[in-house]
Amino acid sequence: MSYVSDLRVVLRGRNFRRLFATRLVSQFSDGIFQLAVGGYAFFSPERQASAADIAAGLAVLLLPYSVLGPFVGVFIDRWSRRQILVIAPIVRGTLLVLAACLIAAGASDVVFYAAALGVLAVNRFFLSALSAALPHVVPSDQLMMANAVTPTSGTVVTFVGAGAGVVLRIISGSDDKGVAVLLVCSGLVFGLSALIARTMERSLLGPAYDPDRPQAREAVRHVLAGLVDGARHIAHRRSAAAALGGIATHRLMFGISTAAVVMLYRYHFTTDADEALKGIALVLGAVGAGSFAAVVVTPWATERIRIEVWIPMMLVTCGVLEFALCATFREWAFFGAGLVIGVAGQSVKICVDTVVQRDVEDAYLGRAFSVYDMLFNGMTVLGAVLAAALLPPDGKSYLALAVIAVGYLLGAVAYRLTLPSAVRRPPVPATD
C-alpha cells in the first residue's frame, strides 16, 4: 500500500515527526470539538433542530475557513510559524474553557456560536501554519509524499476524535453540562499540541526574512484583487475550471445530503437524541473509511483511466448509487451510501487537487487554491441552505434525493462540456 510506505519514509525525519504529531493531536481535538458543536446544535434533548438550524451550524463550522482563508497567508508569511503553533492552541484552549463555563451557566445559543467562531478563526491560522511549515521539515524529494499522507492522516484522526467525543458524551451526558465537558476536553487536548510544537526551534519553520516583502496592511488590501485575478486565471484554464466545477457540484450535493441525514436520524429513524448521534457517527465513520480507501483507489484508477474520465465517473457514481441506496430509507443503506460518497467524493477531490496544481501557473497557484477553498466550503453551506427549503420536518424526502441525483448527473455533464475539446477526445494512438 503506497500510503503506508510513503508514511514510513517521511517519518524518518525527526522534525517531520514533531510537526506530524502536532497535527495529529490538534486534529484529534478538532474531532471532539466538532462533535460538541454538532451535539449542541443538532442532538441536544433541550433543542428541536430544524433544517435551517443545521444550515446555520454548518455555516458556523465552515464559513470562517472560507472568509479568513485568503487573508491568513498574509500573516503566515510574516509571523513565526513555530510561534503560531505554540500560541494558537493556548488561545483556542482558553476560548473553549470560557465557552464551557458560559454554556454550563446557561448562556444563550448566540454566545456558544460566537465562541465557536472564535475557536475556528484561531484554528484557521493553526492549520495554515502547519501546511506552510511542511517544506521546512522534509527534503524536497519527499514533499509530495508528505503532502499526500498528512491530510489523510489528519482526517482519519479527526474521525477518531469524533468517536472519542461520542464516548465522552455518553459518560458526561447529552445536556449542556455534557457539552461543556467536551469543550474542556477538546481545549486540554489541543493544548498538548503546543507542548509538542515547543520542541522545535523557533526559526525552524520559517518564514525566511525578505526585505522586499510588502507590509501586511498593503498585502491585505491586495487580497481581494488577487482573488479576482485568480478566478480570472482559472476561467482561462478550462481544465482547471471544469475541475473546480466538479468539486463544487459534489460539495453542493454533499451539503444537501448532510442536512438530510441529520434530520432523518434525529426525527425519522429515532426520536432519541443519543441514539440519533450514534447512528450519525456510524455514517460519518463510513464516509471516513471511504475517504481513506480513495487514497488507495484513486492513484490506481488514474493510472488506467484519464482524470478527465474518472471525475465524471465518480460524480455519476455518487448520483446513481446514493439515490438507489437511500430511496429505501433503511439505516443500513445510509451506511452504504456513506462509503460510496467517501470513496467517490474524495476521489474527485484528489483529482481536482492534481488538475489545479498541474494546469494553473505557479504564480497564480496560491490565489487559485484560495478560490478553491472558498468554493469548497461555501458550496457545502449553500447545499444545507437548499436542504432547508426541500426537507420536511422528519427529513424523509424523495424530492431531495432526486435533486441530489440529478445534480450529480448534471455536474458530470457540465464537467465534460467545460473541458477543452482536445481534452474531451481520447488520444489518437500513434501510427508507424
Secondary structure as UniProt FT lines:
FT   HELIX           2..10
FT   TURN            11..12
FT   HELIX           14..42
FT   TURN            45..46
FT   HELIX           51..76
FT   TURN            77..78
FT   HELIX           81..104
FT   TURN            105..106
FT   HELIX           109..133
FT   HELIX           134..136
FT   HELIX           140..142
FT   HELIX           143..172
FT   HELIX           176..197
FT   TURN            198..199
FT   TURN            202..205
FT   TURN            211..212
FT   HELIX           216..235
FT   HELIX           238..263
FT   HELIX           264..268
FT   HELIX           273..302
FT   TURN            303..304
FT   HELIX           307..326
FT   TURN            327..328
FT   HELIX           331..359
FT   HELIX           362..364
FT   HELIX           365..390
FT   TURN            393..394
FT   HELIX           398..418
FT   HELIX           421..424
//
